[in-house]
């Protein structure tokens, strides 16, 4: 088979008979993705083109499951695309269109952690930002913006109309309780799972404790937004609610496969769908090739980010702002400092010294991580290396999400 060479990377193809299908691989420096076609009777991959076209032979009128894996050693195959063949020779475009709001992050190696020894010198702090360690990441995509109220409203409306979410009132703490959006897909030991805290329709804004700007009315627009809040970052979403949002967004687009198992919340490293960035990806994207203390620069001020300053003069700033209100970082990402802290995929654990490649830290401690600080955070908590530990079941009025996805190949 011929070797092909692009302007910015080399790609090679390998062929290996697997009985049920054929495996093709693509290489971009240290980044590899493996594809196979599963069908019955068996299929035969004939080519994987530089532009992303996969060609294979199989009998007509056969369902072919194109699967992807990041590593052959893991054997972590996941459905990438399902194609119903109409001919004996078939082809499909593996490259899935990326939304215009997403930015390509090229990947690379960086030093992760507190590069300025801020956490070491802080009084009575638990050191979660050291030791500094080397991390190498594969390329990925991440959204320019935090998820806004209008995006959350649209996705939840689709989920509600398709029977994937319902509305419940939580009275476990007494009183009339609070309204929430709950998953209808998960009825395991921990069910029901709260996705988002919402306000009671007509509730005065200043009486809310940890609720979003969305309410529930049913009808054609089941999740209306408080007037004037449409462009603001959505808050009061749980860690697992963020995962469901990513799954629903994947379902709506219809071009990708889900990353998160709705029962176990395990993440597939081979699925093509939307997901939360890993903690390492978030920090790499926030740093954008720099060693600055903040994503917005070495110093912070009110022209660069929405954060909490002198409470006597800056109380009007202790509110979220419309996404994209401040200048982006060098990668073109907005609000990586302040506005709302952002859930990442990992659990919070103590760092080690070893060098890591594409790390994902999933443990059983139920402590999630939010990054970037918020409109309620003083500068210390807005630093790029700061790791805010938050219960996976908790909702906060200053925590939201930003969506990512893996590079196709």
Secondary structure as a PSIPRED ss2 file (coil, helix, strand):
# PSIPRED VFORMAT (PSIPRED V4.0)

   1 X C   1.000  0.000  0.000
   2 X C   1.000  0.000  0.000
   3 X C   1.000  0.000  0.000
   4 X E   0.000  0.000  1.000
   5 X E   0.000  0.000  1.000
   6 X C   1.000  0.000  0.000
   7 X C   1.000  0.000  0.000
   8 X C   1.000  0.000  0.000
   9 X C   1.000  0.000  0.000
  10 X E   0.000  0.000  1.000
  11 X E   0.000  0.000  1.000
  12 X C   1.000  0.000  0.000
  13 X C   1.000  0.000  0.000
  14 X C   1.000  0.000  0.000
  15 X C   1.000  0.000  0.000
  16 X E   0.000  0.000  1.000
  17 X E   0.000  0.000  1.000
  18 X C   1.000  0.000  0.000
  19 X C   1.000  0.000  0.000
  20 X C   1.000  0.000  0.000
  21 X C   1.000  0.000  0.000
  22 X E   0.000  0.000  1.000
  23 X E   0.000  0.000  1.000
  24 X E   0.000  0.000  1.000
  25 X E   0.000  0.000  1.000
  26 X E   0.000  0.000  1.000
  27 X E   0.000  0.000  1.000
  28 X E   0.000  0.000  1.000
  29 X C   1.000  0.000  0.000
  30 X C   1.000  0.000  0.000
  31 X E   0.000  0.000  1.000
  32 X E   0.000  0.000  1.000
  33 X E   0.000  0.000  1.000
  34 X E   0.000  0.000  1.000
  35 X E   0.000  0.000  1.000
  36 X E   0.000  0.000  1.000
  37 X E   0.000  0.000  1.000
  38 X E   0.000  0.000  1.000
  39 X C   1.000  0.000  0.000
  40 X C   1.000  0.000  0.000
  41 X C   1.000  0.000  0.000
  42 X C   1.000  0.000  0.000
  43 X C   1.000  0.000  0.000
  44 X E   0.000  0.000  1.000
  45 X E   0.000  0.000  1.000
  46 X E   0.000  0.000  1.000
  47 X E   0.000  0.000  1.000
  48 X E   0.000  0.000  1.000
  49 X C   1.000  0.000  0.000
  50 X C   1.000  0.000  0.000
  51 X C   1.000  0.000  0.000
  52 X C   1.000  0.000  0.000
  53 X E   0.000  0.000  1.000
  54 X E   0.000  0.000  1.000
  55 X E   0.000  0.000  1.000
  56 X E   0.000  0.000  1.000
  57 X E   0.000  0.000  1.000
  58 X C   1.000  0.000  0.000
  59 X C   1.000  0.000  0.000
  60 X C   1.000  0.000  0.000
  61 X C   1.000  0.000  0.000
  62 X E   0.000  0.000  1.000
  63 X E   0.000  0.000  1.000
  64 X E   0.000  0.000  1.000
  65 X E   0.000  0.000  1.000
  66 X E   0.000  0.000  1.000
  67 X E   0.000  0.000  1.000
  68 X E   0.000  0.000  1.000
  69 X E   0.000  0.000  1.000
  70 X C   1.000  0.000  0.000
  71 X C   1.000  0.000  0.000
  72 X C   1.000  0.000  0.000
  73 X C   1.000  0.000  0.000
  74 X C   1.000  0.000  0.000
  75 X C   1.000  0.000  0.000
  76 X C   1.000  0.000  0.000
  77 X C   1.000  0.000  0.000
  78 X E   0.000  0.000  1.000
  79 X E   0.000  0.000  1.000
  80 X E   0.000  0.000  1.000
  81 X E   0.000  0.000  1.000
  82 X E   0.000  0.000  1.000
  83 X E   0.000  0.000  1.000
  84 X E   0.000  0.000  1.000
  85 X E   0.000  0.000  1.000
  86 X C   1.000  0.000  0.000
  87 X C   1.000  0.000  0.000
  88 X C   1.000  0.000  0.000
  89 X E   0.000  0.000  1.000
  90 X E   0.000  0.000  1.000
  91 X E   0.000  0.000  1.000
  92 X E   0.000  0.000  1.000
  93 X E   0.000  0.000  1.000
  94 X C   1.000  0.000  0.000
  95 X C   1.000  0.000  0.000
  96 X C   1.000  0.000  0.000
  97 X C   1.000  0.000  0.000
  98 X C   1.000  0.000  0.000
  99 X C   1.000  0.000  0.000
 100 X C   1.000  0.000  0.000
 101 X C   1.000  0.000  0.000
 102 X E   0.000  0.000  1.000
 103 X E   0.000  0.000  1.000
 104 X E   0.000  0.000  1.000
 105 X E   0.000  0.000  1.000
 106 X C   1.000  0.000  0.000
 107 X C   1.000  0.000  0.000
 108 X E   0.000  0.000  1.000
 109 X E   0.000  0.000  1.000
 110 X E   0.000  0.000  1.000
 111 X E   0.000  0.000  1.000
 112 X E   0.000  0.000  1.000
 113 X C   1.000  0.000  0.000
 114 X C   1.000  0.000  0.000
 115 X C   1.000  0.000  0.000
 116 X C   1.000  0.000  0.000
 117 X C   1.000  0.000  0.000
 118 X H   0.000  1.000  0.000
 119 X H   0.000  1.000  0.000
 120 X H   0.000  1.000  0.000
 121 X H   0.000  1.000  0.000
 122 X C   1.000  0.000  0.000
 123 X C   1.000  0.000  0.000
 124 X C   1.000  0.000  0.000
 125 X C   1.000  0.000  0.000
 126 X C   1.000  0.000  0.000
 127 X C   1.000  0.000  0.000
 128 X C   1.000  0.000  0.000
 129 X C   1.000  0.000  0.000
 130 X C   1.000  0.000  0.000
 131 X C   1.000  0.000  0.000
 132 X C   1.000  0.000  0.000
 133 X E   0.000  0.000  1.000
 134 X E   0.000  0.000  1.000
 135 X E   0.000  0.000  1.000
 136 X E   0.000  0.000  1.000
 137 X E   0.000  0.000  1.000
 138 X C   1.000  0.000  0.000
 139 X C   1.000  0.000  0.000
 140 X E   0.000  0.000  1.000
 141 X E   0.000  0.000  1.000
 142 X E   0.000  0.000  1.000
 143 X E   0.000  0.000  1.000
 144 X C   1.000  0.000  0.000
 145 X C   1.000  0.000  0.000
 146 X C   1.000  0.000  0.000
 147 X C   1.000  0.000  0.000
 148 X E   0.000  0.000  1.000
 149 X H   0.000  1.000  0.000
 150 X H   0.000  1.000  0.000
 151 X H   0.000  1.000  0.000
 152 X H   0.000  1.000  0.000
 153 X H   0.000  1.000  0.000
 154 X H   0.000  1.000  0.000
 155 X H   0.000  1.000  0.000
 156 X H   0.000  1.000  0.000
 157 X H   0.000  1.000  0.000
 158 X H   0.000  1.000  0.000
 159 X H   0.000  1.000  0.000
 160 X H   0.000  1.000  0.000
 161 X H   0.000  1.000  0.000
 162 X C   1.000  0.000  0.000
 163 X C   1.000  0.000  0.000
 164 X C   1.000  0.000  0.000
 165 X E   0.000  0.000  1.000
 166 X E   0.000  0.000  1.000
 167 X E   0.000  0.000  1.000
 168 X E   0.000  0.000  1.000
 169 X E   0.000  0.000  1.000
 170 X E   0.000  0.000  1.000
 171 X C   1.000  0.000  0.000
 172 X C   1.000  0.000  0.000
 173 X C   1.000  0.000  0.000
 174 X C   1.000  0.000  0.000
 175 X C   1.000  0.000  0.000
 176 X C   1.000  0.000  0.000
 177 X C   1.000  0.000  0.000
 178 X E   0.000  0.000  1.000
 179 X E   0.000  0.000  1.000
 180 X E   0.000  0.000  1.000
 181 X E   0.000  0.000  1.000
 182 X E   0.000  0.000  1.000
 183 X E   0.000  0.000  1.000
 184 X C   1.000  0.000  0.000
 185 X C   1.000  0.000  0.000
 186 X C   1.000  0.000  0.000
 187 X C   1.000  0.000  0.000
 188 X C   1.000  0.000  0.000
 189 X C   1.000  0.000  0.000
 190 X C   1.000  0.000  0.000
 191 X C   1.000  0.000  0.000
 192 X C   1.000  0.000  0.000
 193 X C   1.000  0.000  0.000
 194 X E   0.000  0.000  1.000
 195 X E   0.000  0.000  1.000
 196 X E   0.000  0.000  1.000
 197 X E   0.000  0.000  1.000
 198 X E   0.000  0.000  1.000
 199 X E   0.000  0.000  1.000
 200 X C   1.000  0.000  0.000
 201 X C   1.000  0.000  0.000
 202 X C   1.000  0.000  0.000
 203 X C   1.000  0.000  0.000
 204 X C   1.000  0.000  0.000
 205 X H   0.000  1.000  0.000
 206 X H   0.000  1.000  0.000
 207 X H   0.000  1.000  0.000
 208 X C   1.000  0.000  0.000
 209 X C   1.000  0.000  0.000
 210 X C   1.000  0.000  0.000
 211 X C   1.000  0.000  0.000
 212 X C   1.000  0.000  0.000
 213 X C   1.000  0.000  0.000
 214 X E   0.000  0.000  1.000
 215 X E   0.000  0.000  1.000
 216 X C   1.000  0.000  0.000
 217 X C   1.000  0.000  0.000
 218 X C   1.000  0.000  0.000
 219 X C   1.000  0.000  0.000
 220 X C   1.000  0.000  0.000
 221 X C   1.000  0.000  0.000
 222 X C   1.000  0.000  0.000
 223 X C   1.000  0.000  0.000
 224 X C   1.000  0.000  0.000
 225 X E   0.000  0.000  1.000
 226 X C   1.000  0.000  0.000
 227 X C   1.000  0.000  0.000
 228 X C   1.000  0.000  0.000
 229 X C   1.000  0.000  0.000
 230 X C   1.000  0.000  0.000
 231 X C   1.000  0.000  0.000
 232 X E   0.000  0.000  1.000
 233 X E   0.000  0.000  1.000
 234 X C   1.000  0.000  0.000
 235 X C   1.000  0.000  0.000
 236 X C   1.000  0.000  0.000
 237 X E   0.000  0.000  1.000
 238 X C   1.000  0.000  0.000
 239 X H   0.000  1.000  0.000
 240 X H   0.000  1.000  0.000
 241 X H   0.000  1.000  0.000
 242 X H   0.000  1.000  0.000
 243 X H   0.000  1.000  0.000
 244 X H   0.000  1.000  0.000
 245 X H   0.000  1.000  0.000
 246 X H   0.000  1.000  0.000
 247 X H   0.000  1.000  0.000
 248 X H   0.000  1.000  0.000
 249 X H   0.000  1.000  0.000
 250 X H   0.000  1.000  0.000
 251 X H   0.000  1.000  0.000
 252 X H   0.000  1.000  0.000
 253 X H   0.000  1.000  0.000
 254 X C   1.000  0.000  0.000
 255 X C   1.000  0.000  0.000
 256 X C   1.000  0.000  0.000
 257 X C   1.000  0.000  0.000
 258 X C   1.000  0.000  0.000
 259 X C   1.000  0.000  0.000
 260 X E   0.000  0.000  1.000
 261 X C   1.000  0.000  0.000
 262 X C   1.000  0.000  0.000
 263 X C   1.000  0.000  0.000
 264 X C   1.000  0.000  0.000
 265 X C   1.000  0.000  0.000
 266 X C   1.000  0.000  0.000
 267 X E   0.000  0.000  1.000
 268 X C   1.000  0.000  0.000
 269 X C   1.000  0.000  0.000
 270 X C   1.000  0.000  0.000
 271 X C   1.000  0.000  0.000
 272 X C   1.000  0.000  0.000
 273 X C   1.000  0.000  0.000
 274 X C   1.000  0.000  0.000
 275 X E   0.000  0.000  1.000
 276 X E   0.000  0.000  1.000
 277 X C   1.000  0.000  0.000
 278 X C   1.000  0.000  0.000
 279 X H   0.000  1.000  0.000
 280 X H   0.000  1.000  0.000
 281 X H   0.000  1.000  0.000
 282 X H   0.000  1.000  0.000
 283 X H   0.000  1.000  0.000
 284 X H   0.000  1.000  0.000
 285 X H   0.000  1.000  0.000
 286 X H   0.000  1.000  0.000
 287 X H   0.000  1.000  0.000
 288 X C   1.000  0.000  0.000
 289 X C   1.000  0.000  0.000
 290 X C   1.000  0.000  0.000
 291 X C   1.000  0.000  0.000
 292 X C   1.000  0.000  0.000
 293 X C   1.000  0.000  0.000
 294 X E   0.000  0.000  1.000
 295 X C   1.000  0.000  0.000
 296 X C   1.000  0.000  0.000
 297 X E   0.000  0.000  1.000
 298 X C   1.000  0.000  0.000
 299 X C   1.000  0.000  0.000
 300 X C   1.000  0.000  0.000
 301 X C   1.000  0.000  0.000
 302 X C   1.000  0.000  0.000
 303 X C   1.000  0.000  0.000
 304 X C   1.000  0.000  0.000
 305 X C   1.000  0.000  0.000
 306 X E   0.000  0.000  1.000
 307 X C   1.000  0.000  0.000
 308 X C   1.000  0.000  0.000
 309 X C   1.000  0.000  0.000
 310 X C   1.000  0.000  0.000
 311 X C   1.000  0.000  0.000
 312 X C   1.000  0.000  0.000
 313 X C   1.000  0.000  0.000
 314 X C   1.000  0.000  0.000
 315 X H   0.000  1.000  0.000
 316 X H   0.000  1.000  0.000
 317 X H   0.000  1.000  0.000
 318 X C   1.000  0.000  0.000
 319 X C   1.000  0.000  0.000
 320 X C   1.000  0.000  0.000
 321 X C   1.000  0.000  0.000
 322 X E   0.000  0.000  1.000
 323 X C   1.000  0.000  0.000
 324 X C   1.000  0.000  0.000
 325 X C   1.000  0.000  0.000
 326 X C   1.000  0.000  0.000
 327 X C   1.000  0.000  0.000
 328 X C   1.000  0.000  0.000
 329 X C   1.000  0.000  0.000
 330 X C   1.000  0.000  0.000
 331 X C   1.000  0.000  0.000
 332 X C   1.000  0.000  0.000
 333 X C   1.000  0.000  0.000
 334 X C   1.000  0.000  0.000
 335 X C   1.000  0.000  0.000
 336 X C   1.000  0.000  0.000
 337 X C   1.000  0.000  0.000
 338 X E   0.000  0.000  1.000
 339 X C   1.000  0.000  0.000
 340 X C   1.000  0.000  0.000
 341 X E   0.000  0.000  1.000
 342 X E   0.000  0.000  1.000
 343 X E   0.000  0.000  1.000
 344 X E   0.000  0.000  1.000
 345 X E   0.000  0.000  1.000
 346 X E   0.000  0.000  1.000
 347 X E   0.000  0.000  1.000
 348 X C   1.000  0.000  0.000
 349 X C   1.000  0.000  0.000
 350 X C   1.000  0.000  0.000
 351 X C   1.000  0.000  0.000
 352 X C   1.000  0.000  0.000
 353 X C   1.000  0.000  0.000
 354 X C   1.000  0.000  0.000
 355 X C   1.000  0.000  0.000
 356 X E   0.000  0.000  1.000
 357 X E   0.000  0.000  1.000
 358 X C   1.000  0.000  0.000
 359 X C   1.000  0.000  0.000
 360 X C   1.000  0.000  0.000
 361 X C   1.000  0.000  0.000
 362 X C   1.000  0.000  0.000
 363 X C   1.000  0.000  0.000
 364 X C   1.000  0.000  0.000
 365 X C   1.000  0.000  0.000
 366 X C   1.000  0.000  0.000
 367 X E   0.000  0.000  1.000
 368 X E   0.000  0.000  1.000
 369 X E   0.000  0.000  1.000
 370 X E   0.000  0.000  1.000
 371 X E   0.000  0.000  1.000
 372 X C   1.000  0.000  0.000
 373 X C   1.000  0.000  0.000
 374 X C   1.000  0.000  0.000
 375 X C   1.000  0.000  0.000
 376 X C   1.000  0.000  0.000
 377 X C   1.000  0.000  0.000
 378 X C   1.000  0.000  0.000
 379 X H   0.000  1.000  0.000
 380 X H   0.000  1.000  0.000
 381 X H   0.000  1.000  0.000
 382 X H   0.000  1.000  0.000
 383 X C   1.000  0.000  0.000
 384 X C   1.000  0.000  0.000
 385 X C   1.000  0.000  0.000
 386 X C   1.000  0.000  0.000
 387 X E   0.000  0.000  1.000
 388 X E   0.000  0.000  1.000
 389 X E   0.000  0.000  1.000
 390 X E   0.000  0.000  1.000
 391 X E   0.000  0.000  1.000
 392 X C   1.000  0.000  0.000
 393 X C   1.000  0.000  0.000
 394 X C   1.000  0.000  0.000
 395 X C   1.000  0.000  0.000
 396 X C   1.000  0.000  0.000
 397 X C   1.000  0.000  0.000
 398 X C   1.000  0.000  0.000
 399 X E   0.000  0.000  1.000
 400 X E   0.000  0.000  1.000
 401 X C   1.000  0.000  0.000
 402 X C   1.000  0.000  0.000
 403 X E   0.000  0.000  1.000
 404 X E   0.000  0.000  1.000
 405 X E   0.000  0.000  1.000
 406 X E   0.000  0.000  1.000
 407 X C   1.000  0.000  0.000
 408 X C   1.000  0.000  0.000
 409 X C   1.000  0.000  0.000
